Amino acid sequence: MTKVKHPPRHKARELVLQSLYAMDCGSAEPEESFEQLSDEMSLSERHQDFASQLFALCRENIQWADGEISRLAKNWNLERINYIDRNILRMAMIELQYMPDAPYKVVINEAIELAKTFSTRESSSFVNGILDSFSKTLSH
């Protein structure tokens, strides 16, 4: 089986997702986890800056994102959504809302790919549905 080579921005999003997950699990201080994982990823300066900015925005806007997830995930209590899926949704919504340089279809596709890699088989459909509904509320 061939290993898929992901573009650098995908690796940057993986870094942010792993850092958010570590933050949720309380395994270390958020900045410490981010730095440690950053060292392991060895991203270019440009992609490291993107990851740092996205991680900071996620930390600042996590409550807003959780409100959006709760609003859109009908019949799902936020705490019932697993940590990985919840963080993928947070990260994608925050990127769509606060970092409009990436086309929304790219951000949603990246989130689906992260769900396929790091979560359950059903997660990619769930993430796609929530983000599709969310993207319709944005002005493109």
C-alpha positions, 0 to 999 in steps of 0.5 A, a space after each residue: 500500500 502506497 503512503 499518500 503524500 499530503 500537501 504542506 497545508 494538510 500537514 499544518 492542519 494535522 498539526 493543529 488537529 493533534 494540538 487541539 486533541 492534546 489540549 482537550 485531553 489535558 495531556 500538556 499545556 496547549 503551547 507546549 503540545 503545539 511546539 512539540 508536535 511542530 518540531 516533529 512535523 518540520 513544516 516550512 516557515 510559511 506553513 508553520 505560520 499558517 498552523 500557528 495562526 489557525 491554532 491561535 484562532 481555534 483557542 480564541 474562538 472555541 466557544 463560538 465554534 462549539 455554539 455553531 456545532 451545537 446549532 447545526 448538529 441536530 439531536 447531537 449533544 456537543 459532548 457526545 461528538 467524539 474529540 477528534 470530530 469535534 476538533 475537526 469541525 471547530 478547526 474547519 469552521 474557524 478557518 472558514 470564518 476567520 481565514 477566508 483565503 482558502 476556498 470553502 470547498 478546499 477547507 471542507 475537503 481537508 476536514 473530510 480527509 482528516 476525519 477519514 484518517 483520524 476518526 471512524 468510518 462514519 465521521 467523514 459523512 457527519 463532518 461533511 454534513 455539518 460543514 456543508 450546512 455551515 458553509 451555506 450560512 457564509 457569504 462566498 
